[in-house]
């Protein structure tokens, strides 16, 4: 007599004869539990029924809904019972232990009452999500899964939203020791992700070191580069002042956990670079500092050996691995950030210096032409090397006038050569023009701060020093005028380096009024520097976007710029003016007896005479005018970005 058929719930887990297994594989192409619930099938574990009808033991322990799987094929015929092999018995024991552990760590159901779409994404109207096609539409969702335990925040199709769940669940697995992701973040659908990914591609112009190809989809980043994907979502969600800070906090948690676990990967490095590049949009007093994040990037780059990617062992006919090109761009990005951020901390040693490897990487990437932005990489590296040259050449506090003039002439000619050779690229990439003018400001700002040891004994030294200050003012005006040409939308895309240069330039212009020592022919009041500050501040403030969301306590970077620069402008207007020692700034009598106007460009080496320094009252410190602002402090730019001023 044949044995009775086994229960339906255990049928898929009962052992099968070898012949029967091969037959099923031939027919179905797989083996598995066709009757397990959706959750057990997803985790590939045994589905054991509980005492309660229509719910298994694992779902009962996790306190989640047990959704029945709708089989796409008829269930296999009943088979006779047999003895379970030892390895199957051991495997079942291990699964039971894992099920117990997971059940104890399972969170409570997500709240069903989430904010409205208009609250989280006010700048993304609902029509966008209805008109924007999804990159890939998966199969229709079974009707039995319509009663999910949480509500999506965006008006996207259920199948599109379902595709984003594996990514968020992988993030939850990473943060298992710190809790679960915010429900608002988990509600970001695949359609919204793709829109943010397209937005990021427009931002790469201002930080061209982690580009993404047009055919790169969210699903690809889910599998290969999850950390980079989370960073892209963070930086490109600048239109939502409520969503972006949440993504920023979760990104920092993910990075902390992965670094503590010893992970060192290109995905982690690229994610950190992107996160730093637009960090000014979500800088937080409680968050880790940018220099510390940069040190993490440099450490990962060193451990991955990105400074020694060589093609010596590769066949000349073999194409270079695209992953190697990504690694080279990431290494260039590390230097780009280290070079520019290092300028904001002159008292500290430079974390990374220019090398031949950097130049070779940039040339190889530009020659390959994989991305349009690769063409600007050699020019960016050359400008960073120029600023490093300025810092090393003019580092001394006191110098002979002839030596200083010679070095300034050499560096000025070098900058002009860089500008001419990169003129074509500068028309296509706005960040290159910003960086060029910022490098010229650094040159004359550093040169004007040098004390000329033979100022009293050399006839033309005073005039040379005065021409440095005037050229510095002119260069600042060029930089600010160039910055007003950006559109309102482009201001959302400028990177941290561009924003630091903007803050530094405004600060330098203020220091020329408040902290510059007296000099023959120098009169900030007559040069109307304060009015220049107000003029460009007004234009920039009108260009910058305004938040569409109501914020009670937090302000975005653009409102912060308007608030702090308004206070700086008030301080400049309230500062007592200082008359020029010789009575006028616009005219300077030279040794040849002719009068030179300081409103025209002065050739630095041709000043043959000057007047002795006159006396003057020392300007009061800005701290005495407004205790909250001290633009002379070394960390002023970081306080500006964080908003603690």
LOKOLVO-206219 format. One line per field, with one value per residue (C-alpha): residue in one letter; x, y, z. Coordinates in Angstrom, 3 decimals, always signed. Example, Ala and Ser with C-alpha at 12.3 -4.5 7.8 and 13.67 -1.06 7.14 Angstrom:
doba: c(a; s) .
px: c(+12.300; +13.670) .
py: c(-4.500; -1.060) .
pz: c(+7.800; +7.140) .
***
This chain:
doba: c(x; x; x; x; x; x; x; x; x; x; x; x; x; x; x; x; x; x; x; x; x; x; x; x; x; x; x; x; x; x; x; x; x; x; x; x; x; x; x; x; x; x; x; x; x; x; x; x; x; x; x; x; x; x; x; x; x; x; x; x; x; x; x; x; x; x; x; x; x; x; x; x; x; x; x; x; x; x; x; x; x; x; x; x; x; x; x; x; x; x; x; x; x; x; x; x; x; x; x; x; x; x; x; x; x; x; x; x; x; x; x; x; x; x; x; x; x; x; x; x; x; x; x; x; x; x; x; x; x; x; x; x; x; x; x; x; x; x; x; x; x; x; x; x; x; x; x; x; x; x; x; x; x; x; x; x; x; x; x; x; x; x; x; x; x; x; x; x; x; x; x; x; x; x; x; x; x; x; x; x; x; x; x; x; x; x; x; x; x; x; x; x; x; x; x; x; x; x; x; x; x; x; x; x; x; x; x; x; x; x; x; x; x; x; x; x; x; x; x; x; x; x; x; x; x; x; x; x; x; x; x; x; x; x; x; x; x; x; x; x; x; x; x; x; x; x; x; x; x; x; x; x; x; x; x; x; x; x; x; x; x; x; x; x; x; x; x; x; x; x; x; x; x; x; x; x; x; x; x; x; x; x; x; x; x; x; x; x; x; x; x; x; x; x; x; x; x; x; x; x; x; x; x; x; x; x; x; x; x; x; x; x; x; x; x; x; x; x; x; x; x; x; x; x; x; x; x; x; x; x; x; x; x; x; x; x; x; x; x; x; x; x; x; x; x; x; x; x; x; x; x; x; x; x; x; x; x; x; x; x; x; x; x; x; x; x; x; x; x; x; x; x; x; x; x; x; x; x; x; x; x; x; x; x; x; x; x; x; x; x; x; x; x; x; x; x; x; x; x; x; x; x; x; x; x; x; x; x; x; x; x; x; x; x; x; x; x; x; x; x; x; x; x; x; x; x; x; x; x; x; x; x; x; x; x; x; x; x; x; x; x; x; x; x; x; x; x; x; x; x; x; x; x; x; x; x; x; x; x; x; x; x; x; x; x; x; x; x; x; x; x; x; x; x; x; x; x; x; x; x; x; x; x; x; x; x; x; x; x; x; x; x; x; x; x; x; x; x; x; x; x; x; x; x; x; x; x; x; x; x; x; x; x; x; x; x; x; x; x; x; x; x; x; x; x; x; x; x; x; x; x; x; x; x; x; x; x; x; x; x; x; x; x; x; x; x; x; x; x; x; x; x; x; x; x; x; x; x; x; x; x; x; x; x; x; x; x; x; x; x; x; x; x; x; x; x; x; x; x; x; x; x; x; x; x; x; x; x; x; x; x; x; x; x; x; x; x; x; x; x; x; x; x; x; x; x; x; x; x; x; x; x; x; x; x; x; x; x; x; x; x; x; x; x; x; x; x; x; x; x; x; x; x; x; x; x; x; x; x; x; x; x; x; x; x) .
px: c(+0.000; +1.426; +1.976; -0.545; +0.523; +2.313; +0.673; +0.543; +2.677; +5.573; +5.423; +8.026; +10.571; +10.212; +13.089; +12.683; +14.164; +17.053; +15.157; +12.217; +14.478; +16.121; +12.705; +11.494; +14.624; +14.126; +10.522; +10.736; +14.413; +14.625; +13.820; +12.326; +9.357; +6.426; +4.071; +6.244; +4.989; +6.504; +8.738; +10.182; +10.716; +12.503; +14.872; +15.157; +14.304; +11.897; +8.258; +6.696; +2.978; +2.016; -0.944; -2.776; -4.335; -2.837; +0.404; +3.755; +5.947; +8.565; +5.994; +4.238; +7.448; +8.314; +4.779; +4.350; +1.684; +2.141; +1.432; +0.658; +2.654; +0.641; +2.336; +2.795; +2.775; +0.756; +2.250; +4.237; +2.487; +2.545; +5.596; +6.162; +7.770; +11.362; +14.005; +15.622; +19.367; +21.684; +22.879; +19.292; +18.584; +21.672; +20.677; +17.190; +18.678; +20.837; +17.844; +15.835; +18.610; +18.869; +15.090; +15.107; +17.855; +16.149; +12.793; +14.266; +15.826; +12.724; +11.381; +7.853; +5.629; +6.228; +3.814; +1.103; +0.531; +3.413; +3.639; +2.106; +4.122; +3.816; +5.280; +8.410; +8.947; +7.286; +9.376; +8.327; +4.675; +2.603; +2.332; +6.042; +5.697; +2.778; +4.493; +7.971; +8.297; +10.039; +13.346; +12.135; +8.683; +8.724; +5.960; +2.652; +2.429; +0.252; -3.064; -2.238; +0.646; -1.475; -1.954; +1.617; +2.276; +3.545; +2.304; +4.509; +5.181; +5.246; +2.451; +4.370; +3.259; +3.465; +5.670; +8.116; +8.227; +8.681; +11.918; +13.502; +12.803; +15.883; +18.123; +16.526; +16.495; +20.223; +20.728; +18.635; +20.850; +23.923; +22.387; +20.999; +23.036; +21.791; +18.127; +16.214; +16.094; +13.677; +10.264; +10.335; +13.579; +12.299; +9.349; +11.501; +10.298; +12.261; +10.834; +12.013; +15.432; +15.833; +14.918; +17.510; +20.064; +19.373; +19.744; +23.127; +24.346; +23.750; +25.766; +28.873; +30.048; +31.120; +32.843; +33.789; +35.478; +32.573; +30.555; +27.807; +27.042; +23.651; +22.812; +23.516; +20.282; +19.325; +19.108; +22.757; +23.912; +21.820; +23.869; +27.360; +27.711; +25.118; +27.162; +27.586; +23.874; +22.970; +25.396; +23.898; +20.404; +21.660; +23.379; +20.738; +17.766; +18.643; +15.121; +13.758; +15.044; +13.196; +14.397; +18.053; +19.083; +17.525; +19.475; +22.636; +22.280; +21.599; +24.570; +26.913; +25.597; +26.142; +29.679; +30.528; +29.325; +31.183; +34.405; +34.183; +33.799; +37.031; +35.543; +37.866; +36.316; +36.038; +32.306; +32.907; +35.526; +33.311; +30.387; +32.500; +33.854; +30.359; +29.135; +31.982; +31.682; +28.235; +28.531; +27.707; +24.021; +23.669; +26.563; +25.628; +27.230; +26.865; +28.284; +31.859; +34.074; +34.977; +38.753; +38.103; +35.976; +38.744; +41.293; +39.089; +39.132; +42.904; +43.299; +41.019; +42.774; +46.142; +44.928; +43.483; +46.783; +45.217; +48.521; +50.112; +47.599; +49.940; +49.471; +52.922; +51.648; +48.723; +48.769; +49.041; +46.106; +43.920; +41.533; +41.786; +39.281; +36.554; +36.825; +40.454; +39.389; +36.881; +39.643; +41.890; +39.151; +38.547; +42.254; +42.194; +39.127; +41.004; +43.764; +41.295; +39.537; +42.753; +44.411; +41.551; +40.445; +44.079; +44.186; +41.542; +43.834; +47.243; +48.616; +48.298; +50.427; +49.055; +47.439; +48.294; +50.743; +50.879; +52.754; +53.535; +51.004; +48.202; +49.269; +49.475; +46.072; +44.446; +46.069; +45.043; +41.439; +41.230; +42.684; +40.230; +37.294; +34.905; +33.006; +32.708; +33.863; +37.159; +38.453; +38.689; +40.631; +44.178; +43.306; +41.933; +45.058; +47.281; +45.459; +45.720; +49.446; +49.685; +48.050; +50.436; +53.319; +52.021; +51.769; +55.298; +56.906; +55.345; +55.212; +57.761; +56.391; +59.209; +61.038; +63.246; +61.233; +63.201; +62.738; +59.021; +58.507; +60.336; +58.328; +55.003; +55.903; +56.758; +53.566; +51.440; +52.829; +52.226; +48.610; +48.077; +49.481; +47.092; +44.167; +45.015; +45.567; +42.299; +40.198; +38.101; +37.345; +36.530; +33.657; +32.071; +32.746; +31.812; +33.789; +37.030; +36.530; +35.759; +38.886; +41.077; +40.046; +40.214; +43.816; +44.673; +43.061; +45.216; +48.332; +47.777; +46.286; +49.383; +51.769; +50.081; +50.449; +54.233; +56.235; +58.898; +62.109; +63.555; +60.358; +61.974; +65.208; +63.905; +62.254; +59.741; +58.889; +55.982; +54.449; +54.881; +53.126; +50.294; +49.860; +49.461; +46.515; +44.861; +45.284; +43.800; +40.688; +40.348; +40.717; +38.056; +35.686; +36.316; +35.571; +32.345; +31.239; +31.832; +29.840; +26.804; +26.604; +25.461; +21.776; +19.627; +19.498; +23.281; +23.775; +22.198; +24.903; +28.099; +30.406; +31.844; +35.112; +33.290; +31.265; +34.373; +36.012; +32.933; +32.979; +36.736; +36.470; +33.791; +35.882; +39.011; +37.137; +35.973; +39.456; +40.800; +38.629; +38.914; +42.352; +44.662; +47.549; +48.015; +50.013; +50.797; +48.055; +45.724; +42.289; +39.499; +36.861; +37.912; +38.143; +34.536; +35.272; +32.274; +29.985; +31.559; +30.793; +27.153; +26.755; +27.894; +26.212; +22.897; +23.329; +24.366; +21.555; +19.001; +20.526; +20.558; +17.442; +15.012; +13.621; +10.082; +9.602; +8.733; +11.564; +11.222; +14.793; +16.973; +18.137; +19.643; +23.057; +21.633; +19.645; +22.705; +24.758; +22.233; +22.100; +25.843; +26.916; +24.279; +25.875; +29.318; +28.125; +26.749; +30.095; +31.877; +29.557; +29.959; +33.749; +35.470; +37.130; +40.810; +42.184; +45.103; +48.444; +49.041; +45.467; +44.229; +44.121; +43.476; +46.744; +50.282; +53.297; +56.140; +59.859; +59.803; +57.506; +54.433; +51.113; +49.720; +46.067; +45.478; +42.226; +44.180; +46.163; +49.652; +52.537; +54.132; +57.830; +57.563; +56.855; +60.033; +59.130; +56.912; +56.354; +57.205; +54.584; +52.455; +50.815; +47.252; +44.889; +44.563; +41.164; +39.038; +38.580; +35.358; +34.750; +34.350; +31.698; +29.813; +30.969; +29.303; +31.520; +35.283; +36.289; +39.948; +39.709; +41.105; +37.869; +35.558; +34.747; +33.693; +31.492; +30.014; +29.104; +27.779; +25.737; +27.058; +27.663) .
py: c(+0.000; +3.381; +6.000; +8.838; +12.167; +14.610; +17.837; +20.631; +23.079; +20.646; +19.172; +21.477; +20.661; +16.873; +14.953; +13.887; +10.949; +11.861; +10.951; +13.087; +16.054; +15.887; +15.658; +18.770; +20.677; +19.784; +20.967; +24.011; +24.958; +25.281; +23.608; +25.346; +25.750; +26.655; +27.054; +29.235; +32.746; +35.751; +36.684; +33.199; +32.811; +36.140; +35.190; +31.632; +29.985; +27.284; +28.351; +26.541; +27.036; +28.315; +27.602; +30.562; +30.014; +31.744; +32.826; +31.093; +30.974; +33.456; +36.085; +35.564; +36.171; +39.224; +40.586; +41.227; +40.195; +36.744; +37.088; +33.926; +33.240; +32.800; +29.986; +30.482; +26.708; +23.812; +22.291; +19.133; +15.843; +14.182; +12.075; +9.363; +10.197; +9.378; +9.841; +13.315; +13.124; +14.208; +17.281; +18.408; +17.940; +20.009; +22.651; +22.905; +23.389; +26.257; +27.871; +27.623; +29.381; +32.151; +32.556; +32.989; +35.630; +37.570; +37.419; +38.985; +41.807; +42.488; +46.024; +47.100; +47.872; +51.197; +53.969; +54.158; +57.905; +59.504; +63.136; +64.137; +64.317; +68.099; +68.359; +66.373; +67.304; +70.662; +71.348; +68.069; +68.344; +65.217; +65.588; +64.872; +61.423; +60.670; +61.889; +60.552; +56.974; +54.441; +53.105; +49.497; +48.325; +44.978; +42.381; +43.332; +42.989; +40.095; +41.109; +39.381; +41.837; +44.965; +45.119; +46.094; +47.283; +50.750; +53.519; +54.973; +58.664; +59.350; +58.861; +56.247; +52.896; +50.019; +47.962; +50.856; +51.370; +47.663; +47.719; +50.130; +47.892; +45.654; +48.707; +50.111; +46.690; +46.316; +49.646; +48.327; +45.250; +47.496; +49.562; +46.574; +47.548; +51.168; +50.718; +51.093; +53.762; +56.630; +55.659; +58.752; +57.626; +54.088; +55.560; +57.003; +55.197; +54.040; +56.862; +59.456; +57.797; +57.968; +61.657; +62.377; +60.383; +62.532; +65.651; +64.430; +64.140; +67.894; +68.555; +66.661; +69.719; +71.296; +68.145; +65.966; +63.174; +60.735; +60.898; +58.416; +57.353; +58.032; +54.339; +53.831; +52.963; +52.914; +49.122; +48.940; +51.140; +49.119; +46.024; +47.345; +50.656; +51.077; +53.642; +55.838; +55.498; +56.718; +59.647; +60.587; +60.604; +62.811; +65.484; +65.678; +66.076; +69.730; +70.823; +69.222; +70.769; +68.061; +65.027; +65.919; +66.198; +62.793; +61.254; +62.970; +61.467; +57.990; +58.216; +59.074; +56.083; +53.727; +54.995; +54.721; +51.116; +50.076; +51.739; +50.168; +46.802; +47.441; +47.992; +49.636; +49.820; +52.131; +52.356; +53.703; +56.174; +57.502; +57.886; +59.908; +62.146; +62.936; +63.516; +65.987; +67.754; +69.180; +69.121; +72.819; +72.054; +69.953; +70.896; +70.303; +71.465; +67.950; +66.275; +65.201; +67.894; +68.024; +67.685; +64.472; +63.058; +64.004; +62.138; +59.043; +59.413; +59.735; +56.707; +54.552; +55.731; +54.777; +51.359; +50.663; +51.641; +54.247; +56.084; +53.166; +52.003; +50.848; +49.442; +47.884; +44.325; +44.717; +43.646; +46.760; +45.483; +45.060; +47.873; +49.533; +48.376; +51.017; +50.420; +51.551; +54.809; +55.333; +54.693; +57.252; +59.876; +59.193; +59.693; +63.010; +63.983; +63.336; +65.705; +68.333; +68.453; +68.246; +71.042; +73.528; +72.696; +72.878; +76.516; +77.307; +75.999; +77.548; +76.724; +72.967; +70.774; +70.007; +66.535; +65.689; +67.174; +67.235; +64.430; +63.123; +60.352; +62.903; +64.582; +61.240; +60.116; +63.372; +63.171; +59.537; +60.224; +63.298; +61.309; +58.446; +60.872; +58.515; +61.446; +65.039; +66.251; +64.326; +67.054; +69.542; +67.275; +68.278; +71.979; +71.500; +69.610; +72.331; +75.080; +73.116; +72.705; +76.459; +77.263; +74.849; +76.679; +80.035; +78.700; +77.320; +80.297; +83.113; +81.330; +83.589; +86.552; +88.950; +89.177; +91.516; +93.664; +92.560; +88.858; +89.305; +91.232; +88.591; +85.739; +87.537; +88.243; +84.573; +83.310; +85.915; +84.857; +81.207; +81.934; +83.820; +80.868; +78.496; +80.766; +80.926; +77.177; +76.325; +79.033; +76.553; +74.333; +77.386; +78.260; +74.831; +74.364; +77.140; +75.645; +76.089; +79.852; +80.055; +78.128; +80.176; +83.492; +82.039; +81.006; +84.547; +85.984; +83.675; +84.867; +88.584; +88.056; +86.140; +88.555; +91.621; +90.137; +89.843; +92.419; +93.938; +94.019; +96.951; +98.963; +102.135; +101.849; +100.807; +103.647; +101.575; +99.107; +101.173; +101.560; +97.844; +96.957; +99.361; +97.859; +94.398; +95.602; +97.366; +94.310; +92.180; +94.392; +94.179; +90.389; +90.064; +92.185; +89.906; +86.826; +88.253; +89.541; +86.089; +84.468; +86.648; +85.078; +81.739; +80.972; +80.367; +76.622; +76.404; +77.757; +74.576; +72.581; +74.458; +72.293; +72.889; +74.158; +76.828; +77.850; +78.041; +80.293; +82.532; +82.828; +83.410; +86.127; +88.048; +87.731; +89.016; +92.050; +92.812; +92.412; +94.968; +97.551; +96.392; +94.860; +96.212; +98.235; +101.815; +102.444; +105.500; +105.900; +103.293; +104.520; +101.885; +104.603; +106.419; +103.144; +102.489; +98.886; +98.782; +99.833; +97.196; +94.604; +95.702; +95.818; +92.259; +90.960; +92.299; +90.757; +87.376; +87.337; +87.944; +85.175; +82.531; +80.373; +80.775; +77.876; +76.788; +75.190; +76.749; +76.229; +77.265; +76.865; +75.655; +77.835; +76.664; +77.737; +80.552; +82.159; +81.798; +83.643; +86.475; +86.791; +86.702; +88.898; +91.457; +91.631; +91.906; +94.754; +96.586; +96.207; +97.689; +100.683; +101.293; +101.008; +104.406; +105.414; +106.059; +108.784; +108.031; +109.239; +111.343; +112.542; +110.514; +106.950; +107.533; +109.318; +108.317; +110.493; +108.332; +109.019; +110.219; +113.082; +111.799; +110.890; +107.362; +106.522; +103.478; +102.784; +101.415; +98.172; +98.804; +96.787; +95.480; +95.716; +99.261; +101.191; +103.179; +105.258; +105.661; +107.650; +106.744; +105.185; +107.686; +107.322; +106.348; +105.252; +101.490; +100.174; +98.563; +94.826; +93.559; +91.689; +95.047; +95.982; +92.690; +90.100; +87.299; +87.877; +87.629; +87.325; +87.393; +83.993; +80.928; +78.951; +81.733; +79.992; +76.788; +78.748; +80.504; +77.183; +75.575; +78.641; +79.201; +82.917) .
pz: c(+0.000; -0.928; +1.728; +1.997; +0.455; +2.771; +3.999; +1.453; +3.461; +3.805; +0.348; -1.150; +1.571; +1.592; -0.045; -3.623; -5.492; -7.719; -10.871; -9.822; -9.093; -12.480; -14.107; -12.260; -13.161; -16.765; -16.683; -14.426; -14.570; -10.756; -7.475; -4.456; -2.181; -4.397; -1.395; +0.878; +1.655; -0.075; +2.885; +3.351; -0.386; -0.467; +2.356; +0.997; +4.291; +5.343; +5.698; +8.690; +9.427; +12.859; +15.120; +13.564; +10.197; +7.095; +8.849; +9.188; +12.280; +10.949; +9.985; +13.319; +15.235; +13.123; +13.564; +9.850; +7.392; +5.868; +2.148; +0.291; -2.879; -6.064; -7.906; -11.623; -12.306; -11.024; -7.877; -8.242; -7.761; -4.357; -3.613; -1.106; +2.212; +2.772; +5.371; +5.391; +4.718; +7.466; +5.589; +5.076; +8.773; +9.697; +7.196; +8.698; +12.164; +10.913; +9.249; +12.442; +14.371; +11.756; +11.747; +15.515; +15.343; +12.549; +14.312; +17.434; +15.372; +13.283; +13.734; +14.441; +11.462; +9.771; +10.470; +7.890; +8.164; +6.253; +5.079; +1.789; -1.393; -1.537; +1.958; +1.197; -2.435; -3.065; -6.168; -7.823; -8.919; -9.147; -12.924; -13.250; -11.821; -14.096; -17.238; -16.584; -17.911; -15.766; -17.124; -16.944; -15.965; -14.171; -14.097; -12.506; -8.754; -7.498; -6.005; -2.737; -2.144; -2.457; +1.298; +2.150; +5.692; +4.706; +2.421; -0.370; -0.119; -3.844; -6.358; -8.343; -9.620; -7.175; -9.450; -9.797; -6.060; -5.457; -7.459; -4.980; -1.969; -2.359; -2.190; +0.959; +2.570; +1.879; +3.651; +6.540; +6.705; +6.884; +9.688; +11.579; +14.645; +14.546; +13.708; +10.484; +7.803; +8.136; +6.647; +4.450; +2.855; +2.325; +0.438; -2.353; -5.458; -8.450; -10.589; -8.089; -7.873; -11.632; -11.612; -8.932; -10.921; -13.992; -11.837; -10.636; -14.230; -14.585; -11.428; -12.578; -14.526; -11.224; -9.907; -12.915; -10.965; -10.478; -13.717; -14.570; -18.122; -19.679; -19.860; -16.146; -14.352; -10.715; -10.780; -11.889; -9.025; -6.558; -7.249; -7.952; -6.054; -3.306; -1.323; -4.384; -5.122; -1.639; -1.998; -5.385; -3.902; -1.053; -3.126; -5.858; -3.482; -2.798; -3.731; -0.570; +2.639; +4.586; +2.670; +2.096; +5.790; +6.452; +3.580; +4.828; +8.303; +6.952; +4.586; +7.442; +9.386; +6.462; +5.897; +9.592; +9.778; +6.637; +7.688; +11.134; +9.414; +7.530; +4.089; +1.573; -1.860; -4.839; -4.210; -0.702; -1.957; -4.758; -2.397; +0.044; -2.733; -3.985; -0.431; +0.254; -3.107; -2.284; +1.493; +1.849; +1.202; +4.357; +6.628; +10.234; +13.470; +14.868; +11.742; +11.147; +9.634; +5.956; +6.567; +8.509; +5.694; +3.286; +5.398; +5.118; +1.323; +1.213; +3.462; +1.296; -1.880; -0.399; +0.731; -2.728; -4.361; -6.633; -6.891; -8.748; -11.354; -14.108; -17.588; -17.823; -17.393; -19.805; -23.436; -25.640; -27.714; -24.621; -23.782; -20.403; -17.816; -17.296; -13.552; -13.725; -15.344; -12.539; -10.007; -11.705; -11.662; -7.990; -7.264; -9.152; -7.143; -3.908; -4.987; -6.226; -2.861; -0.839; -2.813; -2.529; +1.015; +2.120; +1.015; +3.618; +6.358; +5.579; +9.022; +8.410; +6.202; +2.750; +2.894; -0.740; -3.218; -6.991; -8.720; -12.171; -11.606; -11.358; -14.574; -16.413; -15.159; -16.297; -19.741; -20.229; -19.273; -21.523; -24.451; -23.950; -24.091; -22.327; -20.829; -21.966; -18.565; -18.887; -21.221; -18.346; -15.963; -17.130; -16.760; -13.249; -12.210; -13.683; -11.788; -8.540; -9.163; -9.817; -6.467; -4.784; -6.491; -5.211; -1.679; -1.679; -3.459; -1.405; +1.914; +3.641; +5.593; +4.633; +1.315; -0.665; -3.059; -6.135; -5.305; -4.629; -7.849; -9.884; -8.383; -8.857; -12.491; -13.082; -11.464; -13.233; -16.620; -15.725; -14.842; -18.104; -20.048; -18.225; -19.040; -22.742; -23.150; -21.392; -23.034; -25.022; -22.038; -19.883; -22.220; -21.646; -17.940; -15.534; -12.675; -14.643; -14.899; -11.193; -10.319; -12.669; -11.141; -7.617; -8.307; -9.475; -6.328; -4.248; -6.065; -5.400; -1.955; -0.880; -2.567; -1.040; +2.442; +2.151; +4.086; +1.868; +3.889; +1.899; +1.602; +2.984; +1.009; -2.416; -4.320; -6.303; -3.489; -2.151; -5.598; -6.276; -3.033; -3.865; -7.330; -5.769; -3.700; -6.614; -8.858; -6.084; -5.994; -9.763; -9.744; -7.033; -9.112; -12.117; -10.036; -8.615; -11.997; -13.501; -10.704; -11.474; -14.950; -13.563; -13.788; -10.716; -11.343; -11.730; -8.237; -6.942; -8.722; -7.759; -5.699; -2.262; -3.777; -5.804; -2.771; -0.575; -3.175; -3.190; +0.607; +0.610; -2.044; -0.123; +3.023; +1.269; -0.009; +3.528; +4.943; +2.467; +4.252; +7.855; +8.313; +5.600; +7.077; +5.810; +2.664; +0.558; -2.029; -0.473; +0.594; +0.762; +1.178; -1.966; -3.881; -2.763; -1.818; +0.523; -2.333; -4.558; -1.884; -1.647; -5.424; -6.082; -2.950; -4.200; -7.634; -6.258; -3.726; -6.476; -8.625; -5.932; -5.574; -2.731; -0.777; -1.622; +1.765; +5.083; +7.530; +11.125; +12.307; +9.445; +6.572; +3.316; +2.095; -0.052; +2.759; +4.951; +2.337; +2.210; +6.000; +6.728; +3.810; +4.827; +8.260; +6.687; +4.469; +7.505; +9.248; +6.210; +6.133; +9.879; +9.808; +10.059; +6.809; +6.523; +4.306; +2.057; +3.457; +0.370; +0.114; -2.851; -4.028; -7.673; -8.423; -7.585; -8.410; -9.736; -9.643; -13.248; -12.324; -14.172; -12.542; -12.917; -12.369; -10.208; -12.041; -14.993; -15.000; -13.691; -15.066; -11.909; -12.827; -14.271; -11.070; -10.439; -7.474; -4.489; -1.373; +2.148; +4.314; +6.121; +9.453; +10.031; +12.711; +13.088; +12.072; +14.766; +14.638; +13.136; +16.398; +18.146; +15.555; +15.568; +18.112; +16.142; +13.111; +13.087; +9.458; +10.458; +12.182; +10.438; +10.714; +9.520; +6.226; +8.024; +10.442; +7.417; +5.769; +8.932; +9.866; +13.390; +12.753) .
***
